[in-house]
Every structure is written in C-alpha cells, then in structure tokens.
Amino acid sequence: MIEAGEPLIQEATAALRRYHQAQADGEAPEQVERLRQIAESAYQAVTDYQLYALGHQPLIRH
C-alpha cells in the first residue's frame, strides 16, 4: 500500500462500513444504494491514487 494514500483508504473503509450497516439496519433501498455508490467511488479513488503513485497512470478525474 502507498502510505500517502492512507487517508483515502480510511475514508473508503468507513464508507463501506456505513453501507454494510445500512444493509444490516434495513434502511430504505435508495439509501443503501446511495451508500454503495459512495463506497464504490471511494475505493475507485484509492485504486486510481495507488496506480498514479506507482507511475502506472495519470491522475485524471472526469
């Protein structure tokens, strides 16, 4: 893991926990889906950053 990306990893992990908690709590499907998308986006940011840090791709967000 790239150490400088640690805050991103922590944010992504927290988002995934919120998503799983919403599922467990039986929250509305729309809320669960919203949290899933947030978690997915957060993990994509981690992946993008790590690839950028390793020099494999430019860090471009659209």
N, CA, C and O atoms as CSV, one atom per row, in Angstrom:
chain,resi,resn,atom,element,x,y,z
A,1,MET,N,N,0.835,-1.184,0.000
A,1,MET,CA,C,0.000,0.000,0.000
A,1,MET,C,C,0.881,1.250,0.000
A,1,MET,O,O,1.979,1.260,0.557
A,2,ILE,N,N,0.393,2.251,-0.610
A,2,ILE,CA,C,1.082,3.526,-0.651
A,2,ILE,C,C,0.686,4.309,0.598
A,2,ILE,O,O,-0.492,4.611,0.793
A,3,GLU,N,N,1.662,4.639,1.445
A,3,GLU,CA,C,1.356,5.272,2.729
A,3,GLU,C,C,0.631,6.603,2.591
A,3,GLU,O,O,-0.255,6.909,3.390
A,4,ALA,N,N,0.992,7.393,1.599
A,4,ALA,CA,C,0.350,8.698,1.443
A,4,ALA,C,C,-1.134,8.555,1.133
A,4,ALA,O,O,-1.896,9.505,1.310
A,5,GLY,N,N,-1.552,7.384,0.674
A,5,GLY,CA,C,-2.952,7.148,0.372
A,5,GLY,C,C,-3.758,6.663,1.563
A,5,GLY,O,O,-4.943,6.358,1.429
A,6,GLU,N,N,-3.128,6.589,2.724
A,6,GLU,CA,C,-3.807,6.070,3.914
A,6,GLU,C,C,-5.112,6.799,4.239
A,6,GLU,O,O,-6.095,6.130,4.557
A,7,PRO,N,N,-5.177,8.124,4.178
A,7,PRO,CA,C,-6.468,8.785,4.442
A,7,PRO,C,C,-7.558,8.348,3.461
A,7,PRO,O,O,-8.719,8.202,3.844
A,8,LEU,N,N,-7.186,8.143,2.210
A,8,LEU,CA,C,-8.165,7.665,1.230
A,8,LEU,C,C,-8.656,6.270,1.589
A,8,LEU,O,O,-9.845,5.975,1.475
A,9,ILE,N,N,-7.744,5.422,2.019
A,9,ILE,CA,C,-8.106,4.058,2.398
A,9,ILE,C,C,-9.037,4.084,3.603
A,9,ILE,O,O,-10.022,3.347,3.647
A,10,GLN,N,N,-8.729,4.924,4.575
A,10,GLN,CA,C,-9.582,5.026,5.760
A,10,GLN,C,C,-10.974,5.528,5.386
A,10,GLN,O,O,-11.974,5.038,5.910
A,11,GLU,N,N,-11.037,6.491,4.491
A,11,GLU,CA,C,-12.324,7.026,4.041
A,11,GLU,C,C,-13.132,5.952,3.309
A,11,GLU,O,O,-14.337,5.820,3.523
A,12,ALA,N,N,-12.464,5.191,2.449
A,12,ALA,CA,C,-13.143,4.134,1.706
A,12,ALA,C,C,-13.650,3.040,2.644
A,12,ALA,O,O,-14.758,2.533,2.473
A,13,THR,N,N,-12.847,2.686,3.618
A,13,THR,CA,C,-13.254,1.668,4.589
A,13,THR,C,C,-14.447,2.144,5.400
A,13,THR,O,O,-15.373,1.372,5.648
A,14,ALA,N,N,-14.436,3.394,5.812
A,14,ALA,CA,C,-15.562,3.951,6.570
A,14,ALA,C,C,-16.829,3.959,5.715
A,14,ALA,O,O,-17.916,3.670,6.215
A,15,ALA,N,N,-16.693,4.286,4.439
A,15,ALA,CA,C,-17.851,4.295,3.538
A,15,ALA,C,C,-18.420,2.887,3.382
A,15,ALA,O,O,-19.637,2.704,3.348
A,16,LEU,N,N,-17.544,1.905,3.286
A,16,LEU,CA,C,-18.001,0.525,3.161
A,16,LEU,C,C,-18.713,0.072,4.436
A,16,LEU,O,O,-19.716,-0.640,4.376
A,17,ARG,N,N,-18.192,0.486,5.576
A,17,ARG,CA,C,-18.852,0.151,6.848
A,17,ARG,C,C,-20.238,0.783,6.929
A,17,ARG,O,O,-21.191,0.141,7.371
A,18,ARG,N,N,-20.353,2.045,6.503
A,18,ARG,CA,C,-21.667,2.709,6.511
A,18,ARG,C,C,-22.654,1.968,5.609
A,18,ARG,O,O,-23.823,1.802,5.958
A,19,TYR,N,N,-22.176,1.533,4.463
A,19,TYR,CA,C,-23.016,0.783,3.524
A,19,TYR,C,C,-23.497,-0.525,4.153
A,19,TYR,O,O,-24.689,-0.833,4.121
A,20,HIS,N,N,-22.569,-1.288,4.723
A,20,HIS,CA,C,-22.941,-2.566,5.343
A,20,HIS,C,C,-23.870,-2.359,6.534
A,20,HIS,O,O,-24.781,-3.157,6.760
A,21,GLN,N,N,-23.646,-1.303,7.288
A,21,GLN,CA,C,-24.517,-1.022,8.432
A,21,GLN,C,C,-25.927,-0.677,7.964
A,21,GLN,O,O,-26.908,-1.093,8.580
A,22,ALA,N,N,-26.027,0.074,6.889
A,22,ALA,CA,C,-27.339,0.420,6.343
A,22,ALA,C,C,-28.075,-0.836,5.884
A,22,ALA,O,O,-29.283,-0.963,6.086
A,23,GLN,N,N,-27.344,-1.759,5.268
A,23,GLN,CA,C,-27.953,-3.031,4.869
A,23,GLN,C,C,-28.462,-3.779,6.099
A,23,GLN,O,O,-29.599,-4.250,6.121
A,24,ALA,N,N,-27.617,-3.884,7.115
A,24,ALA,CA,C,-27.966,-4.617,8.332
A,24,ALA,C,C,-29.144,-3.977,9.063
A,24,ALA,O,O,-29.965,-4.672,9.662
A,25,ASP,N,N,-29.220,-2.658,9.008
A,25,ASP,CA,C,-30.292,-1.935,9.698
A,25,ASP,C,C,-31.598,-1.932,8.909
A,25,ASP,O,O,-32.623,-1.464,9.407
A,26,GLY,N,N,-31.568,-2.449,7.686
A,26,GLY,CA,C,-32.774,-2.489,6.869
A,26,GLY,C,C,-33.215,-1.127,6.378
A,26,GLY,O,O,-34.409,-0.875,6.217
A,27,GLU,N,N,-32.251,-0.243,6.139
A,27,GLU,CA,C,-32.599,1.092,5.640
A,27,GLU,C,C,-33.226,0.992,4.248
A,27,GLU,O,O,-33.151,-0.042,3.584
A,28,ALA,N,N,-33.832,2.072,3.836
A,28,ALA,CA,C,-34.509,2.119,2.538
A,28,ALA,C,C,-33.543,1.732,1.417
A,28,ALA,O,O,-32.369,2.101,1.447
A,29,PRO,N,N,-34.043,0.984,0.426
A,29,PRO,CA,C,-33.177,0.555,-0.679
A,29,PRO,C,C,-32.455,1.713,-1.369
A,29,PRO,O,O,-31.310,1.565,-1.797
A,30,GLU,N,N,-33.118,2.858,-1.478
A,30,GLU,CA,C,-32.484,4.012,-2.127
A,30,GLU,C,C,-31.278,4.495,-1.324
A,30,GLU,O,O,-30.253,4.862,-1.898
A,31,GLN,N,N,-31.402,4.494,-0.009
A,31,GLN,CA,C,-30.298,4.914,0.858
A,31,GLN,C,C,-29.152,3.907,0.789
A,31,GLN,O,O,-27.984,4.289,0.717
A,32,VAL,N,N,-29.493,2.624,0.810
A,32,VAL,CA,C,-28.465,1.576,0.722
A,32,VAL,C,C,-27.714,1.704,-0.601
A,32,VAL,O,O,-26.486,1.612,-0.632
A,33,GLU,N,N,-28.443,1.912,-1.681
A,33,GLU,CA,C,-27.806,2.058,-2.991
A,33,GLU,C,C,-26.926,3.302,-3.037
A,33,GLU,O,O,-25.831,3.265,-3.599
A,34,ARG,N,N,-27.388,4.389,-2.460
A,34,ARG,CA,C,-26.584,5.619,-2.419
A,34,ARG,C,C,-25.277,5.365,-1.680
A,34,ARG,O,O,-24.215,5.793,-2.132
A,35,LEU,N,N,-25.347,4.674,-0.549
A,35,LEU,CA,C,-24.147,4.381,0.233
A,35,LEU,C,C,-23.228,3.404,-0.503
A,35,LEU,O,O,-22.005,3.495,-0.390
A,36,ARG,N,N,-23.811,2.474,-1.253
A,36,ARG,CA,C,-22.996,1.552,-2.046
A,36,ARG,C,C,-22.203,2.324,-3.095
A,36,ARG,O,O,-21.016,2.071,-3.300
A,37,GLN,N,N,-22.869,3.263,-3.753
A,37,GLN,CA,C,-22.197,4.057,-4.777
A,37,GLN,C,C,-21.087,4.912,-4.181
A,37,GLN,O,O,-20.029,5.068,-4.791
A,38,ILE,N,N,-21.316,5.462,-3.006
A,38,ILE,CA,C,-20.284,6.255,-2.332
A,38,ILE,C,C,-19.083,5.375,-2.006
A,38,ILE,O,O,-17.940,5.770,-2.237
A,39,ALA,N,N,-19.342,4.179,-1.469
A,39,ALA,CA,C,-18.253,3.260,-1.124
A,39,ALA,C,C,-17.487,2.837,-2.374
A,39,ALA,O,O,-16.257,2.796,-2.368
A,40,GLU,N,N,-18.205,2.526,-3.430
A,40,GLU,CA,C,-17.562,2.125,-4.677
A,40,GLU,C,C,-16.684,3.245,-5.222
A,40,GLU,O,O,-15.564,2.999,-5.672
A,41,SER,N,N,-17.185,4.455,-5.182
A,41,SER,CA,C,-16.426,5.606,-5.656
A,41,SER,C,C,-15.175,5.831,-4.811
A,41,SER,O,O,-14.107,6.149,-5.335
A,42,ALA,N,N,-15.320,5.664,-3.512
A,42,ALA,CA,C,-14.175,5.849,-2.614
A,42,ALA,C,C,-13.088,4.818,-2.904
A,42,ALA,O,O,-11.906,5.160,-2.937
A,43,TYR,N,N,-13.471,3.567,-3.112
A,43,TYR,CA,C,-12.474,2.539,-3.424
A,43,TYR,C,C,-11.853,2.764,-4.796
A,43,TYR,O,O,-10.680,2.451,-4.999
A,44,GLN,N,N,-12.615,3.298,-5.734
A,44,GLN,CA,C,-12.042,3.619,-7.038
A,44,GLN,C,C,-10.999,4.727,-6.900
A,44,GLN,O,O,-9.971,4.700,-7.577
A,45,ALA,N,N,-11.260,5.693,-6.031
A,45,ALA,CA,C,-10.286,6.764,-5.787
A,45,ALA,C,C,-8.997,6.193,-5.207
A,45,ALA,O,O,-7.906,6.630,-5.573
A,46,VAL,N,N,-9.114,5.219,-4.306
A,46,VAL,CA,C,-7.928,4.568,-3.733
A,46,VAL,C,C,-7.136,3.883,-4.838
A,46,VAL,O,O,-5.920,4.048,-4.930
A,47,THR,N,N,-7.820,3.119,-5.668
A,47,THR,CA,C,-7.154,2.409,-6.760
A,47,THR,C,C,-6.481,3.384,-7.715
A,47,THR,O,O,-5.329,3.183,-8.100
A,48,ASP,N,N,-7.190,4.434,-8.096
A,48,ASP,CA,C,-6.623,5.433,-9.003
A,48,ASP,C,C,-5.381,6.076,-8.402
A,48,ASP,O,O,-4.374,6.249,-9.088
A,49,TYR,N,N,-5.452,6.429,-7.122
A,49,TYR,CA,C,-4.315,7.066,-6.473
A,49,TYR,C,C,-3.119,6.125,-6.432
A,49,TYR,O,O,-1.994,6.535,-6.720
A,50,GLN,N,N,-3.353,4.875,-6.078
A,50,GLN,CA,C,-2.247,3.926,-5.981
A,50,GLN,C,C,-1.590,3.706,-7.336
A,50,GLN,O,O,-0.364,3.643,-7.427
A,51,LEU,N,N,-2.392,3.591,-8.386
A,51,LEU,CA,C,-1.815,3.446,-9.721
A,51,LEU,C,C,-1.025,4.687,-10.114
A,51,LEU,O,O,0.052,4.585,-10.702
A,52,TYR,N,N,-1.561,5.856,-9.791
A,52,TYR,CA,C,-0.857,7.108,-10.067
A,52,TYR,C,C,0.466,7.159,-9.301
A,52,TYR,O,O,1.504,7.500,-9.868
A,53,ALA,N,N,0.423,6.818,-8.014
A,53,ALA,CA,C,1.622,6.881,-7.176
A,53,ALA,C,C,2.704,5.921,-7.657
A,53,ALA,O,O,3.896,6.174,-7.476
A,54,LEU,N,N,2.285,4.833,-8.265
A,54,LEU,CA,C,3.242,3.863,-8.793
A,54,LEU,C,C,3.683,4.195,-10.214
A,54,LEU,O,O,4.513,3.493,-10.793
A,55,GLY,N,N,3.125,5.271,-10.775
A,55,GLY,CA,C,3.515,5.713,-12.106
A,55,GLY,C,C,2.851,4.965,-13.243
A,55,GLY,O,O,3.329,5.005,-14.376
A,56,HIS,N,N,1.751,4.281,-12.952
A,56,HIS,CA,C,1.094,3.485,-13.983
A,56,HIS,C,C,0.036,4.239,-14.768
A,56,HIS,O,O,-0.352,3.805,-15.852
A,57,GLN,N,N,-0.433,5.347,-14.246
A,57,GLN,CA,C,-1.441,6.108,-14.984
A,57,GLN,C,C,-1.504,7.525,-14.441
A,57,GLN,O,O,-1.191,7.769,-13.276
A,58,PRO,N,N,-1.910,8.454,-15.293
A,58,PRO,CA,C,-2.089,9.829,-14.801
A,58,PRO,C,C,-3.323,9.907,-13.909
A,58,PRO,O,O,-4.280,9.152,-14.087
A,59,LEU,N,N,-3.292,10.812,-12.963
A,59,LEU,CA,C,-4.420,11.003,-12.050
A,59,LEU,C,C,-5.378,12.005,-12.678
A,59,LEU,O,O,-5.238,13.214,-12.491
A,60,ILE,N,N,-6.348,11.495,-13.420
A,60,ILE,CA,C,-7.322,12.326,-14.124
A,60,ILE,C,C,-8.708,11.896,-13.680
A,60,ILE,O,O,-9.068,10.723,-13.782
A,61,ARG,N,N,-9.478,12.848,-13.190
A,61,ARG,CA,C,-10.859,12.574,-12.791
A,61,ARG,C,C,-11.774,13.363,-13.705
A,61,ARG,O,O,-11.550,14.550,-13.945
A,62,HIS,N,N,-12.792,12.713,-14.211
A,62,HIS,CA,C,-13.753,13.369,-15.104
A,62,HIS,C,C,-15.031,13.633,-14.386
A,62,HIS,O,O,-15.966,14.180,-14.970
